[in-house]
Amino acid sequence: MTASPADTAESHGHSHADVSGGWLRPAVFGAMDGLVTNTALVAGVGGGGAAARTIVLAGVASLVAGALSMALGEYTSVKTQNEQLDLEVAKERRELQRNPRGELAELVKELRVRGVEPELAREVAVQLSRDPETALRLHVVAEMGVTVDDSPSPRTAALSSLLTFAVGAVVPLVPYLLGVSLLWVALLCGGIGLAVAGALSSRFTPRPWWFAGGRQLLFGAVASLATYLIGLAIGVTAT
């Protein structure tokens, strides 16, 4: 028995990754930032000739300060974004109440821009506008390009950023914490962490893993080289 087109469409399921920015963006950004920040810091302090204990102290202080800063920054940023969206949605709700005919004409226009024939666009717009909440969602999507129900959580963003920054920042400190007081080993760990984090991020992008990993490694290497040279110059000057 041959399946009908409707049956085929119903059985064809697929899913999408989280692209709303709830946790993925702050998690990736936090991990990358933690790795780059502390790898570069270790390079700079180590290049200045600091003792292993000083490097660990500076690295741990950077980890705590950076993780808290990232979390607070993400929370404030996402919260502000959501509040701005709420303000715009409230404005659109008032317009739908004050000028329903004008808003209906706007919706018809938006449907026509998307390729719907004029008569059908008006018919669809009238039918959808019977429910005020449906009309509101359609206007928000059409005019602002966002979905009301998909606002990212400030708490989720903050927690994701805090945890991943801390994990990334501890990687270049691992050799020192294990008693291996060699700068090149710490930088090697940081470089491996950067490459792995970049490669993992490629799962959510069209880029191949080697490109994403190599790009992040390059960024970290540039930052580390800059801080190493500064640390070297300051250390030599201080002695």
N, C-alpha and C positions, 0 to 999 in steps of 0.2 A: 504493500500500500504506500503510495507516494504522499509525503507530508505536504500539507498546504503551506503557502507562503506565510500565513498567520502563525501556524505551528512552528515553522522554522524560525521566525522572528522571536517567538516567545521562548524558544529553547536556547537561543543564542544569548548567553549572558557574558558580561565582561565588567571589570571594575577599574577604577581610576585611583591613582595615588592622591594623597592629600595635597591640594594646591592652594588651599585657602590661607596658608600661612600660620595655622594654629600652632603647630609644633615643629614642622620640618625645617622651615627657614631659620628660626632661632636656634634649633639644634645643630644644624650644619654650620651656621655662622659662629655659634659658641665654640664648637669643637675646633674649627679652623683658627679662630681668634686666640683660643687658649694655647694651641700648638705654636702659632707664630709668635705670640707675645712672649711666652716663657722660653722658647728656643732662642729667640733673639736676645732676651734678657740674660740667659745663661752665657751666650756668646759674648755679650758686652761686658758682663761682670768678670767672667773668666778671662777674657782678653785683657782686662785691666790688672790681672795678676792676683785676684782675690782668692782667699783660701776657700776650701771646699765648704766649710761651715757657713761662711758668708754667702756663698752661692746658694746653698740650700735655704738659708734664712730669707734672702732676697726672692728666691723662687716661690717659697711658700707664701710670703707676704703678697707677692704679685698674684698668686693663685686665688687667695681669699679676696683680695681687693677687686681683682678683675671679675671673678665670678659674681660677687655681689653687685658690682657696677653694671655688668651685663644684664643681670636679672632685673634690677631696678629700672634700667633703661628700657628693656623690652616691655616690662609691665606698663610703664608710663606711656611708651609709644603706642602700644596696642590699645590701651585704655583710651587714650586721646583719639585715636583713629575711630574706635567704636562710638565714642561720644559724638564725634563729628558726624558719623553716619546716622546716629539717632536723631541729631538735629535736622539733618537734611530730610530724613524720612518723615519727621513731624511736619516739616515745611510742605512736603509733597502731600501729606494727608490733609492739611488745611486747604491746599489748592484744589484737591479733589472735592472737598465740601463746598468751597466758595464758587468754583467755576467748573462744574462737572462737564459742561458742553465743550469748553475749551480743552480740558484734559482728554476728553474723548477724541477730539480732533487731533490732538498730539499723538495719541495711541494709534489712530488710523494712519497717520503720517509715518510713524515708526514701523508699522507693519508693511506699508507700501515700500519704504526704503529697503526692507528685507526681502522684497520680491513678491509680495502678495498682491494680487490684482485688486484694484480700487473697491469694487463692490464687495468682494469677499473680505477685504481688510476691514471695511466698515461693519459688516455683519459679525465678524469675529470680535471686533473691538466692543460692539454693543453687548454681545453675549457675555464676554469676559468681565465687562464693567458692571454687570449686575451684582457681583459680589465685591463690596468695597475693598476687602483685604486682598483679593486676587488682583484687582485693578491697581492697588497700591504697589504690590510686588512687581507687577509688569512695568509700571512707570519707573520704579527705582532701577530695575535692570536695564531698561531702555535708555534712561537719561543719565544714570551714574555708573552703569556697568558692574554693579555689585548685587549680591543676593542678600536680602535682609536676614535670612535664617542661618547664613554661613559665616557670621562674624567670628573671628578667632578669639580664643579665650586669653585674656591677659595673664591669668595665673599659669596656664599651660605654657605659654610662651616664656614666661619668667623662669619657671622651673626647668624647662628644657634647656634654656640658655645657661642657667646656673650650673646644672649637672654636667653638660657637655663641655663647658669652658673648663671646669675643674678637672675633668678627665683628660682633656687635651693638654692642660697646663702641667699636669703631673708627669707626663711622658718623658720630657727631657731631664726631669729630676730623678728618675728611677735609678740611674747608675750611682749617683751620689748617695741616695737613700740606702742603696745596697752596699755601700762602702767602696765603690769604684770611683776614685777621685781623678778621673781623666776627662778633660774637656772634650776631646774628640769623640769619646764614647757617648757623652751626653748629647752632642750635636748629631751624632749618627742616629741615636734613638729618636731625637726630634725630627730628623729628616725622614726616617721610616714612618713615623706617625703621620707626618704631613702627606706622604705619598699614599699611605693606606686610607687616610680620611678622604683625600681627593678621589681615590679610586672608588670608594664606597659611595660617594656623592653622585657618581656617574650613573648609579642605578635609577636616579630620578631625573636624568637628563639624557638627551640624545648623544652626548659625547662618549667616545670610547673610554674605558677605564684608564688606559695608559696615558691618554691626553689629560684627563682630569687630575690624575695622580701626579703627572709630571708638571703640570701647571702650578699646582699647589706647592710642590717641592721647590719650584723655581721662585715663587713668591717668598717662601720661607727662607730660602738661601740668600736672596737679595737683602731681606730685612736683617738676617743674622750677620751677614758680611758687613753691613753698614754699622751695626752696633758693636761688632767685634773691633772694627777699625777705630771707632770712637773710644771704646774701652782701652784699646792698646795705646792710643795717643794720650789719653788722660792718665793712664797708669804710668807711662814713661815720664810724662811731665811731672807727676806727683813725686816720683822717686828722685 
